[in-house]
Every structure is written in C-alpha cells, then in structure tokens.
C-alpha cells in the first residue's frame, strides 16, 4: 500500500491536457495548418530575445511566411516573466489587431503569452487572475511551440508571472489557459546549451517527483510521473553530454511532457512553493532553483511517502532489493543528488547567485518563508511544513 492516498474513492477527479499535441522531428512545420484549423489569421508571437538570437524565431517565421500567414512579434519575455511584460505584449496585441496567440520558447514565453490571453479574453490586470480558475471567458486561439525540455508550460493550465511591486511570483492555475495546440519538436532543441538542458531537465524531474508524492495524485498522474522519471534517468545525462543526440532530445521531449501531464493534474509541492520565492526575489532561473531545493524537500517529505520515494529510487536506477523501506526511500534523495551533480547543477543558492551575478542574502529568508507558505503549490505537499521547517530547508540549501 502507498503512503499517499491516490484512489479518491467516491470522488470525481479531473484530467487537463491540450486538445492536440504534436511531438517529433519536424512537427513545427504544421504550425500554419494548426492555426488555420482554429481560424487564426494574425497571431501575436510571444517569445524572448534568446530565441531571436539563436535563429529559432526565424525558423518559425520562415514557415509562416511560406504559408502566407501574417504575424506580429513580441520578443520581450524575460526568464521570470513580469506583469510589465504581459502589459507590453497585450498592448502590442491590441495595437496590431491580432486575433490569436503563438508562444515560442520555454516557460517564460508561454507564461507571458498566457498572461496576454487572460487580458484579451477577460480584461483587467494579470494580478486579477492569481489563484485558481479566476477567469470566465475562453482564450483566443492559442498554439504553444516549445523549445526546452523542462517546464511543460506549453501544455499546462499553470501560468507564473512575477509581480514586480511585491517581488512575488503569482501562481495562476486556470484550465482556460491550457493551449489549444502544444508542439514539441526536438529539432528546435538541438542547440540548447548544456546548462539550460540540465536546468530544464531537473525542472521536469521536480514536476514528476512532486506530482508522484502529491496528496492529489491519481492512477493517471502516477502513470505519467513514473514514465517521466524513467525517461529523465535514461536521457538527461545524454542530452547534457551531447546536445546533438537526437534520441536523447526526443526522449526528454516526452519526459517533460509526461511530467507536465502529471503535475498539471496532481499539482506540485513545497519545492515549487519555495523556488518561486527565489525567482521572485532574485530573478534566478526556475529550473536551477528547483534542482537545488529538490533533494532537501524530498528528504523532509520522506516520512510522508516512504513507499513512493522507494519506487522513485528504483526508477532512477538505484538497487533497493536488500534495503529497508527507510533506506530505499533515502536512496531516492541520493539518486537525485547524484543526477544533479552529474549534470553540473550548482551546489546551493549562494553558488547559483554567484553564477548569475545576483546578490542573495539569508536576511531575506523570513520574507521568503512567509510567501512560500502562501503559495498554492504547497497545498498538495505530502507532509505539512511549519515555518521553521521551510526556514531550515532554505538554510540547508544555501
């Protein structure tokens, strides 16, 4: 028997996913047809300057140009997209007379584009939608094209936007922001640097692990999370070692998407609740923040989901046959630490801050603890966390 209740007998469970998903080499060539199927004639492309600089935007606009599709481009999304980004992109959408959305990139581009969708369909400010299912009207036609194997934002009902005045990441969970079409083309990921590959891959692992031990897990989310963990264990090291390994890239496409299916429906836990504060306070990359916090939060959670962590250990390649249940569960934490080390994740929050030239301070921990305890992601954590526990984890991860 599992430590985590996941049968929900007598209850109705939900499962959210885009109506159409395309995965595989060359799938981005179907963008014009997928827009046409939704009567989208003039999309706003929401992306970032990195996607422009590496030539991926041109790859997509060449496809659109050849099909005679008009478009406008907003390339101002930043790694932790802000309320100001959303306002700027929304202003362009209105100014250009766009009728649909095409987001291109990783989680930053998709989240920014989702923010635009909320304002197009429902008006107001993006802050109005913080929380769960706060919108009332459907989005305009929306195609999300993914370029990283990690966030799964191209297929989820999650949108995370930084409130610049509060220095807080707003977690928006709303089924209406699920893209109508999700496209994961490994050809667009072949040039992704090793560091970004590692960070996004560990982000995907965090999604799968937190969904697997979530108190809202179901047999459907379990199946997705298990396969995601297996594929990440199999393919992430290879993708980091050789970005041109096409099998590894495609394997990570599937892994991150499956992890997205899991957390999109089982939600997450305190890794994300705490990582959101590091991103909001210091503008640190989300995937790295998750990777650093993951083993610490997992170790705290062990007593709430020992059998599940023991299975995670096996999925990550650990041999647990001759171990006690406690030893097998702890082996999952060791396996996560080993994977992080193998793909060169920074050792702690201070090292991550130094890596990106950010001034991090332990003086900010009390405020981050208070904000983390309000984050909706923590509601499905398998073990209740006191302020003292969250503080201790931040300190241990520093």
N, C-alpha and C positions, 0 to 999 in steps of 0.2 A: 504493500500500500504506500501511496505517496504522502509526504508531509503536507503537500499543498492540495487543497480541495480543488478538483478540476472537472467534476461531473455535473455540478449545478442541477441536481435532480429537482424537477418541478419548476425550474426557472427557464426563461427564454434567453438564449444567448444570441448575440449579433456577430456578423462577419462582414467587414467592409473591404472592398477591393475595387480597382478601376474596372469599368465595363470591358475595356480592351487593353491587353498588354502585348507588346511585341518584344521579344528577346532574341538576339542573334546578330551575326555579322550582316551588315547592310540594311538592317531594319530601319535606319534613319531615312532611307530613300522613300519610305512610304509616307513621310510627313505630309506632302501635298494631298494625297488621297485621303488621309485621315482627317485633315482639315476640311476638305470638300464634303466628306460624309456628314460633317456637323454644320454644314452651311457657313463655315468660317471663311470670310473673304479677305479680311485685313487684320491679321494678328499683330499684337504687340509682342515682340520677342524680348523677354526679360532675361538678362544674362550678366556676366561680370567681365571686367577688363582682362582677366587672365584668360578667359575663353576666347576673347578677341585676339589677344597677343599670340596665342598658340595656334591660331588658324582654324579652330573648330567652328567659330561663328561663320567664317567664310564657306566652310564645307556645307553648312546648312543653308546659308543664303544662296549659294550656287544651285542647290537642289530646288529651292523655292523659285529662284529666277528662271530656271529652265522650265518650270511648270507654269510660269506666268502669275505667280502669287505675289501680291503686294504685301508689304510689311513695314513696320516701324521697329526701331531698336532702342531699348533702354539698357545700357551696359554699366549701370552704376551700382549694382548689388555688391555689397561688401561681405566679408566672411561671416560676420554675425549681423545679418540684415537688420536695419533700423526702421523705426517709424518714419524717419525722414526719407529713406529710400522708397518706402511704399508711397508716400505722398508725391514724391518726384515722378515715379513711374505712373501713378494714377493720373497725374496732370498731363503727362505725355499721351496716355491712352485717350483721354478726352480731347486733347488738342489735335491729335492726328485722326480722330474719328475711327478708332479701331473697334472691331466687333468681337474679338476673341483673344485668347492668350496662348503663347507658345513659350514655355520656360525652358532654358537651355543651360545646363551646368550641374552643379551639385546642390546640396541642401540650401545654400544661400540664394541661388537664383530661383529655385522652386518656392521657397518660403516667401521671398519678396513678391513673386508673381501671385501667389495665393493671397497675399495681403491686398494686392490690386483687385483681385477677383471679389473679395469681400466688399470693397468700396464701390466697385462697378455695380454689383448686384443689390447692395443693401444701403449704400451711403454711409454717412457718419465718419468716424475716425477708426483706425485699426484697433485702438485701445478698447473700443466698444465690444470687441469680439473675444477678449480674453476670457478663458473658461471653456465650457462645454456647450456646443450647439447653440450659440447665441445668434446666428444668422437666421433669416426667414425666407430668403429668395435664392433660387439656383444660380450658380455661376454662369458666366458666358462660356461658350465652347472653349475647352482647355486641353491642350496637348502638352505633356511634360516629357522632355528628352533629357535623359540622364547621362552624365559624363564621369561620374565617380561611382565606385562600388562600396557604398557605405551608408548614406543617410536614409535611403529608400523614400526620400521625400517626394519622388516622382509618382509614388503610388499610395501615399498615406493621407489620412484625414487630419494630420498634425501640421501646424504652422507655428514657427517660433520666431518672434520679432522682438528686437531689443527696444525697450522704452528708454530713450536717451535721457529723459529727465530723471527717471528713478534709477537708472543703471541696472535694470532688471530685465531678464528675458521673459516675455509674456508667452505663456503656453496656451495656444489656441487649438482646441480639438473640436472639429466640426465636420460631419460627414459630407457637407455640401462642398468642401474644398478638395475632395478627392478628385484628382484629374480624370477626365473622360477617357484619355488615352495615355498610357505610360510606355515609353520606348527606352529599352536598354540595349544599346549597340556597342559591343566590346571594341569595335574599330575606333570609336571615339575616345576610348580609354587607354589606347596603346602607348601614348606618350606621357601618361601621368607619372610624375616623379615618384621615386621610391618612398620618400617621406609622406607624401599625400596618400599614396597607396596604402601605407602602413596605418596611417591615422584613420582613414575611411574604413579600412578593413576591421580595425579594432572597434570602431563605432558600430559596425554591423554585428560583431560578436557581442557587444554590450546589449544591443537590441534583442538578440536571440536569447542571451542568458537571462536578462531581466524579464522578458516575456515568459520564459520557461518556468521561472520560480515565482511569477506573479500570482497573487491570490485570485486573479481573474482569468487564469489560464484555462483552456478547454482542450478537448482532444484534437480539435482542428488546429489550434495555435501550437499545441505540443508538436504535432507532425511537422509543421513549418519550422519551428525553432530547432528541432532535432536535426533536420536535414541541413539547415543553415550552419549550425555548429560543426557538423561533419565536413561540409564543404569548405568552411573557413579554415579548419585544421588542415585540410588537404591542399588548399590552393593559395592561401595568403602568403606564406613564405615564398612560394614560387613566383607569385606576381610581384613581390617586393624585390626579389633577387634578379628577375629578368622581366622588365615591363613589356617586352615583345612576345612573351609566352602567351599565345592566343588562347590555349586551352585554360590556362590559369585565369586570364582575364574574363573569359566567358563563365568559368566556374564561379568567380567572385560576383559576376552579374547575378547569377542565380542565387548565390548565398545571401547577398544583401537584400534581394527582392523577397526571398523566403523569410528572412529576419524581419523585413518590413510587414509582411503578412501576419507574422506572429505578434509584433508589438502594436500594430495598427488595431488589433482586436483584443489583446490581453493587457495592453498598456505596458508601463515600464516600472521603475523603482527609484531608489534613492541615489543611484549613480547619476541618473539624469537630473534629478532634483538638485543635486549638488553641483554637477557640471554646468548647469545653466547659470549658476551664480558666478563661476569663474569666467564664463564667456561674457556675461553682462557687466561684471566689474572691470575686467582686464582686457576684454576683446581677444581672448585666447581661443585657438581653434577647438571646436567642439569635439572632434574625434580624439585628439590628444588628451583633452580633459577627461573624457570618458575612460580612455585607456589607463590613465594614471589612477583614477579612483576605483576602477572596476575590481581589482583584487582585494582592496581594503573593504569595500562594501560587501563583497561576496563573503569574506571571512566573518564579518559581523553577522551576516544572514544565515550562516551555516546551520545553526540550531533550528531555524525555522523551515528548512527544506533540505535536510541531510540526504535523503534518498535521491532527490533531484540533482543535487550537486555531485553525488557519486556517479550518476549517469552522465553528467556533463564531463566529468573526468574521463570516462571511457570514450565519449565522443571526441574528446581532444587527444586521444591516443594513449592515455595512461592505463597501465595494467593494474587492476584493483582486485583481482581474484582472491588474493591472500591477505587482504586488508580488512580491518574492522570498518563498520559503516562510517565512524568518525574519521578514520584515516582516509577512506576513499573520498569522502566529501572534501576533506582538506586537500586532496590530490588535485581537485579541480582548480583551487586557488594557485597551487604550484604550477599547474599547466598553463594557466593564464599568464602568470608572471614570466614563465619561460618563453611563451609566444611573444609577449611584449618585448622582452629582451632581444629575441632573435630578429625582430623587425625594427629594432632601434628606437623604441619609444623612450622619451626622456624619463629619468628616474623619479622625478617628483615635480610638484607645482613650481618650486623655485627654479629648477633646471629648465622647465618649459618656459617660464617667464624670461629667463636669460636667453633662451633660444630665439625668442621672438621680440626681444628688446623691450619687454614690459616690466614695469616696477610692481612687483607683487608684495603684499605686506600682510603678516599674520594679524596685524591690528584690525584688518577688515573681516576677520573670521566671525565675530559675533553678528555682524550685519548679514553676512552670507548665510549663517546658520538660520537666522530668523526668516530670511527669504526662502531658503531651501525648504523649511518646514511648511511654507505656504504653497509650495509648488505641487500641482496636481499629480505629477508623476509619482510622488512618494506615497500616494494613497494605496497603491497595489503592491508595495514592498512586502515581502513575506515576514518581516519582523518589524515591529514598531520601533521607531527611533526617537529617543529623547534628544533634547538639545545638547546634552553632554556627550551623547554618542556621536552625533554629527560633528561636534567640535573635535572630538578625539580622532575621527577619521580625517578631517581636514589637516589636523596637526600631523598625523602619521603619514599622510600623503605629501606633506610639504617638502 
